[in-house]
Amino acid sequence: MEYAALIFDWLRPHKVAIMAILQSLAWLIAAIGGTIAAFKAVVEMRKANKEREEARGNEERDLRWRKAEMSKKLLDETFSNQRIVDAFNIADFDEWDFKDGEKTQKILAKHADMPKTLRVVDMDLNDDEVAIRDRFDAMLLQFGHIEHYINIGLVIASDIMSPLEYYAERCADHEAAISKYGESLGAKPGIAFLRRFPVYTAQYELRSTQKPA
């Protein structure tokens, strides 16, 4: 008890200083606690941001994959349609013969005859011309579907244009005939898709600047 009394007597004159020290310690502890809480909040926020970024990245990759799958589906549809493949070959080769349905007689398509075959006036067509035009109808219809999917964002243009570039270039050799024919059919989306290809657009622009004969 005597020691306690001595300690108490010693502390009495230093009471204010001791209280100040205790108060400072309380503030220090509070500050340290606040710093720790703030640091934890920052860590948690960064973690949450990283998780959101990863989730967004996964969503973007999934979306990109779905678009690539849709492009593949459209390309598969295009190249599995014999009428469209016939149109590609007609545009590609100087002469190309093909069968129309169950008919045994093959039809010969010539580059030199393209303007006449795809004419938009004097529509007294023979059977061969009807069959050839039917091939280009199918091609322009499919190209119109592709253009629509590009415009609404279901596919990326470059994904689907690259495999079709060669055939678009071959179609560019007959740009005037194909464009006029497509426009007469109301197949403007199909023509718009072809004009995504620089070589086709170049032929269109060249023709547009030329004076009619």
GUMAR-303116 format. One line per 3 residues: number of its first residue (from 1); their letters; for each residue x, y, z of N, C-alpha, C. Coordinates in nm, 2 decimals. Layout:
NUM> a> X Y Z X Y Z X Y Z | ... .
END
This chain:
1> mey> 0.08 -0.12 0.00 0.00 0.00 0.00 0.09 0.12 0.00 | 0.20 0.12 0.07 0.29 0.23 0.08 0.34 0.27 -0.06 | 0.38 0.16 -0.13 0.43 0.18 -0.27 0.32 0.24 -0.36 .
4> aal> 0.20 0.20 -0.34 0.09 0.25 -0.42 0.07 0.40 -0.39 | 0.08 0.43 -0.26 0.06 0.57 -0.22 0.17 0.65 -0.28 | 0.29 0.60 -0.27 0.40 0.68 -0.33 0.39 0.70 -0.48 .
7> ifd> 0.34 0.60 -0.55 0.32 0.61 -0.69 0.21 0.71 -0.72 | 0.11 0.70 -0.64 -0.01 0.79 -0.66 0.04 0.94 -0.63 | 0.12 0.96 -0.53 0.16 1.09 -0.50 0.25 1.14 -0.61 .
10> wlr> 0.33 1.05 -0.67 0.42 1.10 -0.78 0.35 1.13 -0.90 | 0.24 1.05 -0.93 0.16 1.08 -1.05 0.08 1.20 -1.04 | 0.03 1.24 -0.92 -0.06 1.35 -0.91 -0.02 1.48 -0.98 .
13> phk> 0.10 1.52 -0.96 0.14 1.65 -1.02 0.16 1.63 -1.18 | 0.17 1.51 -1.22 0.19 1.48 -1.37 0.07 1.44 -1.44 | -0.05 1.45 -1.37 -0.17 1.40 -1.42 -0.20 1.46 -1.56 .
16> vai> -0.19 1.59 -1.58 -0.22 1.65 -1.70 -0.14 1.60 -1.82 | 0.00 1.59 -1.79 0.09 1.54 -1.89 0.06 1.40 -1.93 | 0.02 1.32 -1.82 -0.01 1.18 -1.85 -0.13 1.16 -1.93 .
19> mai> -0.24 1.25 -1.90 -0.36 1.24 -1.98 -0.34 1.28 -2.12 | -0.25 1.38 -2.14 -0.21 1.43 -2.28 -0.15 1.31 -2.35 | -0.06 1.24 -2.28 0.01 1.13 -2.35 -0.08 1.02 -2.38 .
22> lqs> -0.17 0.99 -2.29 -0.27 0.89 -2.32 -0.37 0.93 -2.44 | -0.40 1.06 -2.44 -0.49 1.10 -2.55 -0.41 1.09 -2.68 | -0.28 1.13 -2.68 -0.20 1.12 -2.80 -0.19 0.97 -2.85 .
25> law> -0.17 0.88 -2.75 -0.17 0.74 -2.78 -0.30 0.69 -2.84 | -0.41 0.74 -2.79 -0.54 0.70 -2.84 -0.56 0.75 -2.98 | -0.51 0.88 -3.00 -0.52 0.93 -3.14 -0.43 0.85 -3.24 .
28> lia> -0.31 0.82 -3.19 -0.22 0.74 -3.27 -0.28 0.61 -3.31 | -0.33 0.54 -3.21 -0.39 0.41 -3.23 -0.51 0.42 -3.33 | -0.59 0.53 -3.31 -0.70 0.55 -3.40 -0.65 0.58 -3.54 .
31> aig> -0.54 0.66 -3.55 -0.49 0.69 -3.68 -0.43 0.57 -3.75 | -0.36 0.48 -3.67 -0.31 0.36 -3.73 -0.42 0.27 -3.77 | -0.53 0.26 -3.69 -0.64 0.18 -3.73 -0.71 0.23 -3.85 .
34> gti> -0.72 0.36 -3.86 -0.78 0.42 -3.98 -0.69 0.40 -4.11 | -0.56 0.41 -4.09 -0.47 0.38 -4.20 -0.48 0.24 -4.25 | -0.49 0.14 -4.15 -0.50 0.00 -4.18 -0.63 -0.02 -4.25 .
37> aaf> -0.74 0.04 -4.20 -0.87 0.03 -4.27 -0.87 0.08 -4.41 | -0.81 0.20 -4.43 -0.80 0.26 -4.56 -0.72 0.17 -4.65 | -0.61 0.12 -4.60 -0.52 0.03 -4.68 -0.60 -0.09 -4.73 .
40> kav> -0.67 -0.15 -4.63 -0.75 -0.27 -4.66 -0.86 -0.23 -4.76 | -0.92 -0.11 -4.75 -1.02 -0.07 -4.85 -0.96 -0.06 -4.99 | -0.84 0.00 -4.99 -0.78 0.01 -5.12 -0.75 -0.12 -5.18 .
43> vem> -0.70 -0.21 -5.10 -0.66 -0.35 -5.15 -0.79 -0.42 -5.20 | -0.90 -0.41 -5.12 -1.02 -0.47 -5.16 -1.08 -0.41 -5.29 | -1.06 -0.27 -5.30 -1.11 -0.20 -5.42 -1.03 -0.25 -5.55 .
46> rka> -0.90 -0.26 -5.53 -0.82 -0.30 -5.64 -0.85 -0.45 -5.68 | -0.87 -0.53 -5.58 -0.91 -0.67 -5.60 -1.04 -0.67 -5.68 | -1.14 -0.59 -5.64 -1.27 -0.59 -5.70 -1.26 -0.54 -5.85 .
49> nke> -1.17 -0.43 -5.87 -1.15 -0.38 -6.00 -1.09 -0.48 -6.09 | -0.99 -0.56 -6.04 -0.92 -0.66 -6.11 -1.02 -0.77 -6.15 | -1.11 -0.81 -6.06 -1.21 -0.91 -6.09 -1.30 -0.86 -6.19 .
52> ree> -1.34 -0.73 -6.18 -1.43 -0.68 -6.28 -1.37 -0.68 -6.42 | -1.24 -0.64 -6.42 -1.17 -0.63 -6.55 -1.15 -0.77 -6.61 | -1.12 -0.87 -6.52 -1.11 -1.01 -6.57 -1.25 -1.06 -6.63 .
55> arg> -1.36 -1.02 -6.55 -1.49 -1.06 -6.60 -1.52 -1.00 -6.73 | -1.49 -0.87 -6.74 -1.52 -0.80 -6.86 -1.43 -0.86 -6.98 | -1.31 -0.89 -6.95 -1.22 -0.95 -7.05 -1.28 -1.09 -7.09 .
58> nee> -1.33 -1.16 -7.00 -1.39 -1.29 -7.03 -1.51 -1.27 -7.12 | -1.59 -1.17 -7.08 -1.72 -1.14 -7.16 -1.68 -1.10 -7.30 | -1.57 -1.02 -7.31 -1.53 -0.97 -7.45 -1.48 -1.09 -7.53 .
61> rdl> -1.40 -1.18 -7.46 -1.35 -1.29 -7.54 -1.46 -1.38 -7.58 | -1.56 -1.40 -7.49 -1.68 -1.49 -7.53 -1.75 -1.42 -7.64 | -1.77 -1.29 -7.64 -1.84 -1.22 -7.75 -1.77 -1.23 -7.88 .
64> rwr> -1.63 -1.22 -7.87 -1.55 -1.22 -7.99 -1.56 -1.37 -8.05 | -1.56 -1.47 -7.96 -1.57 -1.60 -8.00 -1.70 -1.63 -8.07 | -1.81 -1.58 -8.01 -1.94 -1.60 -8.07 -1.95 -1.53 -8.21 .
67> kae> -1.89 -1.42 -8.22 -1.89 -1.35 -8.35 -1.81 -1.43 -8.45 | -1.70 -1.48 -8.41 -1.62 -1.57 -8.50 -1.70 -1.69 -8.54 | -1.77 -1.75 -8.45 -1.85 -1.87 -8.48 -1.96 -1.83 -8.58 .
70> msk> -2.02 -1.72 -8.56 -2.13 -1.67 -8.65 -2.07 -1.65 -8.79 | -1.95 -1.59 -8.80 -1.88 -1.58 -8.93 -1.86 -1.71 -9.00 | -1.81 -1.81 -8.92 -1.79 -1.94 -8.97 -1.92 -2.00 -9.02 .
73> kll> -2.03 -1.98 -8.95 -2.15 -2.04 -8.99 -2.20 -1.98 -9.12 | -2.18 -1.85 -9.14 -2.22 -1.78 -9.26 -2.13 -1.83 -9.38 | -2.01 -1.84 -9.35 -1.92 -1.89 -9.46 -1.95 -2.03 -9.50 .
76> det> -1.98 -2.12 -9.40 -2.02 -2.25 -9.43 -2.14 -2.26 -9.51 | -2.24 -2.17 -9.48 -2.36 -2.16 -9.56 -2.33 -2.12 -9.70 | -2.24 -2.02 -9.71 -2.21 -1.97 -9.84 -2.14 -2.08 -9.93 .
79> fsn> -2.04 -2.15 -9.88 -1.97 -2.24 -9.96 -2.04 -2.38 -9.98 | -2.14 -2.40 -9.90 -2.22 -2.53 -9.91 -2.33 -2.51 -10.01 | -2.36 -2.39 -10.05 -2.47 -2.36 -10.15 -2.41 -2.37 -10.29 .
82> qri> -2.45 -2.47 -10.36 -2.39 -2.49 -10.49 -2.42 -2.38 -10.59 | -2.54 -2.32 -10.57 -2.57 -2.21 -10.66 -2.48 -2.09 -10.64 | -2.44 -2.06 -10.52 -2.34 -1.96 -10.49 -2.21 -1.99 -10.54 .
85> vda> -2.17 -2.12 -10.52 -2.04 -2.16 -10.57 -2.03 -2.15 -10.72 | -2.14 -2.19 -10.79 -2.15 -2.17 -10.93 -2.12 -2.02 -10.97 | -2.19 -1.93 -10.90 -2.17 -1.79 -10.93 -2.02 -1.75 -10.91 .
88> fni> -1.96 -1.80 -10.81 -1.82 -1.77 -10.79 -1.73 -1.82 -10.91 | -1.76 -1.94 -10.95 -1.69 -2.00 -11.06 -1.71 -1.93 -11.19 | -1.84 -1.89 -11.21 -1.87 -1.81 -11.33 -1.79 -1.68 -11.34 .
91> adf> -1.78 -1.61 -11.22 -1.71 -1.49 -11.22 -1.56 -1.51 -11.23 | -1.51 -1.63 -11.19 -1.37 -1.66 -11.18 -1.31 -1.70 -11.32 | -1.38 -1.79 -11.38 -1.32 -1.85 -11.51 -1.38 -1.79 -11.63 .
94> dew> -1.30 -1.78 -11.74 -1.34 -1.73 -11.86 -1.46 -1.80 -11.92 | -1.46 -1.94 -11.89 -1.57 -2.02 -11.93 -1.59 -2.12 -11.82 | -1.72 -2.14 -11.78 -1.75 -2.24 -11.68 -1.88 -2.30 -11.71 .
97> dfk> -1.88 -2.44 -11.71 -2.01 -2.51 -11.73 -2.05 -2.57 -11.61 | -2.18 -2.58 -11.59 -2.24 -2.64 -11.47 -2.38 -2.70 -11.50 | -2.42 -2.78 -11.41 -2.55 -2.84 -11.43 -2.66 -2.77 -11.35 .
100> dge> -2.78 -2.76 -11.41 -2.89 -2.69 -11.35 -2.99 -2.79 -11.30 | -2.98 -2.82 -11.17 -3.07 -2.92 -11.11 -3.05 -3.06 -11.16 | -3.15 -3.12 -11.21 -3.15 -3.26 -11.26 -3.13 -3.26 -11.41 .
103> ktq> -3.12 -3.15 -11.47 -3.10 -3.15 -11.61 -2.96 -3.21 -11.65 | -2.96 -3.28 -11.76 -2.83 -3.35 -11.80 -2.75 -3.25 -11.88 | -2.81 -3.16 -11.95 -2.74 -3.06 -12.03 -2.67 -2.96 -11.95 .
106> kil> -2.54 -2.95 -11.96 -2.46 -2.85 -11.89 -2.48 -2.71 -11.95 | -2.47 -2.61 -11.87 -2.48 -2.47 -11.92 -2.34 -2.41 -11.92 | -2.31 -2.34 -12.03 -2.18 -2.28 -12.04 -2.19 -2.13 -12.02 .
109> akh> -2.12 -2.08 -11.92 -2.12 -1.94 -11.89 -1.99 -1.88 -11.94 | -1.99 -1.77 -12.01 -1.87 -1.70 -12.06 -1.86 -1.56 -12.01 | -1.74 -1.52 -11.98 -1.72 -1.38 -11.93 -1.77 -1.28 -12.03 .
112> adm> -1.74 -1.31 -12.16 -1.78 -1.21 -12.26 -1.93 -1.19 -12.26 | -2.01 -1.29 -12.21 -2.16 -1.28 -12.22 -2.22 -1.22 -12.09 | -2.13 -1.19 -11.99 -2.19 -1.14 -11.86 -2.28 -1.02 -11.87 .
115> pkt> -2.23 -0.91 -11.94 -2.32 -0.79 -11.95 -2.45 -0.83 -12.01 | -2.46 -0.91 -12.11 -2.58 -0.95 -12.18 -2.67 -1.04 -12.09 | -2.60 -1.13 -12.02 -2.67 -1.23 -11.94 -2.74 -1.16 -11.82 .
118> lrv> -2.67 -1.06 -11.76 -2.72 -0.99 -11.64 -2.79 -0.86 -11.68 | -2.83 -0.85 -11.80 -2.89 -0.72 -11.84 -3.02 -0.69 -11.76 | -3.06 -0.56 -11.76 -3.18 -0.52 -11.68 -3.28 -0.47 -11.78 .
121> vdm> -3.26 -0.48 -11.91 -3.36 -0.44 -12.01 -3.37 -0.56 -12.11 | -3.48 -0.55 -12.19 -3.50 -0.66 -12.29 -3.50 -0.79 -12.22 | -3.60 -0.82 -12.14 -3.59 -0.94 -12.05 -3.65 -1.07 -12.11 .
124> dln> -3.63 -1.08 -12.24 -3.66 -1.21 -12.31 -3.55 -1.30 -12.29 | -3.55 -1.37 -12.18 -3.43 -1.46 -12.14 -3.45 -1.60 -12.19 | -3.33 -1.66 -12.23 -3.33 -1.80 -12.26 -3.31 -1.88 -12.13 .
127> dde> -3.32 -2.01 -12.14 -3.31 -2.10 -12.02 -3.17 -2.09 -11.96 | -3.07 -2.08 -12.04 -2.93 -2.07 -11.98 -2.91 -1.94 -11.90 | -2.96 -1.83 -11.96 -2.95 -1.70 -11.89 -3.03 -1.70 -11.76 .
130> vai> -3.14 -1.76 -11.76 -3.22 -1.77 -11.64 -3.14 -1.85 -11.53 | -3.08 -1.96 -11.57 -3.00 -2.04 -11.47 -2.88 -1.96 -11.42 | -2.81 -1.89 -11.51 -2.70 -1.81 -11.46 -2.74 -1.70 -11.37 .
133> rdr> -2.84 -1.63 -11.41 -2.89 -1.52 -11.32 -2.94 -1.57 -11.18 | -3.00 -1.69 -11.18 -3.04 -1.76 -11.06 -2.92 -1.78 -10.97 | -2.80 -1.81 -11.02 -2.68 -1.82 -10.94 -2.64 -1.69 -10.88 .
136> fda> -2.65 -1.58 -10.95 -2.61 -1.45 -10.90 -2.72 -1.40 -10.80 | -2.84 -1.44 -10.82 -2.95 -1.41 -10.72 -2.91 -1.47 -10.59 | -2.87 -1.59 -10.59 -2.83 -1.66 -10.46 -2.71 -1.60 -10.40 .
139> mll> -2.61 -1.56 -10.48 -2.49 -1.50 -10.42 -2.53 -1.36 -10.36 | -2.60 -1.28 -10.43 -2.63 -1.15 -10.38 -2.72 -1.15 -10.26 | -2.81 -1.25 -10.26 -2.90 -1.27 -10.14 -2.82 -1.30 -10.02 .
142> qfg> -2.72 -1.40 -10.03 -2.63 -1.43 -9.92 -2.55 -1.32 -9.88 | -2.49 -1.25 -9.97 -2.41 -1.13 -9.94 -2.49 -1.02 -9.86 | -2.62 -1.01 -9.90 -2.71 -0.92 -9.83 -2.73 -0.96 -9.68 .
145> hie> -2.74 -1.10 -9.66 -2.75 -1.15 -9.52 -2.63 -1.11 -9.44 | -2.51 -1.13 -9.51 -2.38 -1.11 -9.44 -2.37 -0.96 -9.41 | -2.41 -0.87 -9.50 -2.40 -0.73 -9.48 -2.49 -0.69 -9.36 .
148> hyi> -2.61 -0.75 -9.35 -2.70 -0.72 -9.24 -2.64 -0.76 -9.11 | -2.58 -0.88 -9.10 -2.51 -0.93 -8.98 -2.40 -0.84 -8.94 | -2.32 -0.79 -9.04 -2.22 -0.69 -9.00 -2.27 -0.56 -8.95 .
151> nig> -2.38 -0.51 -9.01 -2.44 -0.38 -8.96 -2.49 -0.39 -8.82 | -2.55 -0.50 -8.78 -2.61 -0.51 -8.65 -2.51 -0.57 -8.55 | -2.38 -0.59 -8.59 -2.27 -0.62 -8.50 -2.27 -0.77 -8.46 .
154> lvi> -2.33 -0.86 -8.53 -2.33 -1.00 -8.50 -2.20 -1.07 -8.55 | -2.14 -1.00 -8.65 -2.01 -1.05 -8.71 -1.92 -0.94 -8.73 | -1.79 -0.96 -8.73 -1.69 -0.86 -8.76 -1.65 -0.87 -8.91 .
157> asd> -1.66 -0.76 -8.98 -1.64 -0.76 -9.12 -1.52 -0.83 -9.17 | -1.40 -0.80 -9.10 -1.28 -0.86 -9.15 -1.28 -1.02 -9.14 | -1.35 -1.07 -9.04 -1.36 -1.22 -9.02 -1.41 -1.28 -9.15 .
160> ims> -1.52 -1.22 -9.20 -1.59 -1.29 -9.31 -1.54 -1.24 -9.45 | -1.48 -1.12 -9.45 -1.43 -1.07 -9.58 -1.31 -1.14 -9.63 | -1.22 -1.17 -9.54 -1.09 -1.23 -9.58 -1.11 -1.36 -9.67 .
163> ple> -1.20 -1.46 -9.62 -1.21 -1.58 -9.71 -1.28 -1.55 -9.84 | -1.36 -1.44 -9.85 -1.43 -1.41 -9.97 -1.37 -1.31 -10.06 | -1.25 -1.26 -10.02 -1.18 -1.16 -10.09 -1.15 -1.20 -10.24 .
166> yya> -1.10 -1.32 -10.25 -1.07 -1.36 -10.39 -1.19 -1.35 -10.48 | -1.30 -1.40 -10.43 -1.42 -1.40 -10.52 -1.48 -1.26 -10.54 | -1.46 -1.18 -10.44 -1.50 -1.04 -10.46 -1.42 -0.97 -10.57 .
169> erc> -1.29 -1.00 -10.57 -1.20 -0.95 -10.67 -1.24 -1.00 -10.81 | -1.29 -1.13 -10.82 -1.33 -1.18 -10.95 -1.46 -1.11 -10.99 | -1.55 -1.08 -10.89 -1.67 -1.01 -10.92 -1.64 -0.87 -10.97 .
172> adh> -1.54 -0.81 -10.92 -1.50 -0.68 -10.96 -1.47 -0.67 -11.11 | -1.43 -0.78 -11.17 -1.41 -0.78 -11.31 -1.54 -0.76 -11.39 | -1.65 -0.78 -11.32 -1.79 -0.77 -11.38 -1.87 -0.67 -11.30 .
175> eaa> -1.80 -0.57 -11.24 -1.87 -0.48 -11.14 -1.99 -0.41 -11.20 | -1.98 -0.36 -11.32 -2.09 -0.29 -11.38 -2.21 -0.38 -11.40 | -2.19 -0.50 -11.46 -2.30 -0.59 -11.48 -2.37 -0.63 -11.35 .
178> isk> -2.28 -0.67 -11.25 -2.33 -0.72 -11.12 -2.40 -0.61 -11.05 | -2.34 -0.50 -11.04 -2.40 -0.39 -10.96 -2.54 -0.34 -11.02 | -2.54 -0.33 -11.15 -2.67 -0.29 -11.21 -2.78 -0.39 -11.20 .
181> yge> -2.73 -0.52 -11.21 -2.83 -0.63 -11.19 -2.88 -0.64 -11.05 | -2.79 -0.63 -10.95 -2.83 -0.63 -10.81 -2.92 -0.52 -10.77 | -2.89 -0.40 -10.82 -2.98 -0.28 -10.79 -3.11 -0.30 -10.85 .
184> slg> -3.12 -0.36 -10.97 -3.25 -0.38 -11.04 -3.33 -0.48 -10.96 | -3.27 -0.57 -10.89 -3.34 -0.67 -10.81 -3.38 -0.62 -10.67 | -3.32 -0.51 -10.63 -3.34 -0.46 -10.50 -3.25 -0.52 -10.40 .
187> akp> -3.14 -0.58 -10.45 -3.04 -0.65 -10.37 -2.93 -0.55 -10.33 | -2.96 -0.43 -10.29 -2.86 -0.33 -10.25 -2.77 -0.37 -10.14 | -2.82 -0.44 -10.03 -2.73 -0.49 -9.93 -2.62 -0.58 -9.98 .
190> gia> -2.66 -0.67 -10.08 -2.56 -0.76 -10.13 -2.45 -0.68 -10.21 | -2.49 -0.57 -10.28 -2.40 -0.49 -10.35 -2.31 -0.41 -10.25 | -2.38 -0.36 -10.14 -2.31 -0.29 -10.04 -2.20 -0.37 -9.98 .
193> flr> -2.22 -0.50 -9.96 -2.12 -0.59 -9.91 -2.00 -0.60 -10.01 | -2.03 -0.62 -10.14 -1.92 -0.62 -10.23 -1.84 -0.49 -10.23 | -1.91 -0.38 -10.21 -1.83 -0.26 -10.21 -1.75 -0.23 -10.08 .
196> rfp> -1.76 -0.32 -9.99 -1.66 -0.32 -9.88 -1.52 -0.36 -9.92 | -1.51 -0.43 -10.04 -1.38 -0.47 -10.09 -1.32 -0.36 -10.17 | -1.20 -0.31 -10.14 -1.15 -0.20 -10.22 -1.14 -0.22 -10.37 .
199> vyt> -1.11 -0.34 -10.41 -1.10 -0.36 -10.56 -1.23 -0.34 -10.63 | -1.34 -0.39 -10.56 -1.47 -0.37 -10.62 -1.51 -0.23 -10.62 | -1.49 -0.16 -10.51 -1.52 -0.02 -10.50 -1.44 0.06 -10.60 .
202> aqy> -1.32 0.03 -10.62 -1.23 0.10 -10.72 -1.30 0.09 -10.86 | -1.35 -0.03 -10.90 -1.41 -0.04 -11.03 -1.54 0.04 -11.04 | -1.61 0.04 -10.93 -1.74 0.12 -10.92 -1.71 0.27 -10.94 .
205> elr> -1.61 0.32 -10.86 -1.57 0.46 -10.87 -1.52 0.50 -11.01 | -1.44 0.40 -11.07 -1.39 0.43 -11.20 -1.51 0.44 -11.30 | -1.60 0.35 -11.29 -1.72 0.35 -11.38 -1.80 0.48 -11.36 .
208> stq> -1.81 0.52 -11.23 -1.89 0.64 -11.20 -1.83 0.77 -11.26 | -1.70 0.77 -11.28 -1.64 0.89 -11.33 -1.63 0.89 -11.49 | -1.67 0.78 -11.55 -1.66 0.77 -11.69 -1.80 0.82 -11.75 .
211> kpa> -1.78 0.89 -11.86 -1.90 0.94 -11.93 -1.97 0.83 -12.01 | -2.10 0.82 -12.00 -2.17 0.72 -12.08 -2.13 0.73 -12.23 | -2.11 0.61 -12.29 -2.07 0.61 -12.43 -2.19 0.66 -12.52 .
END
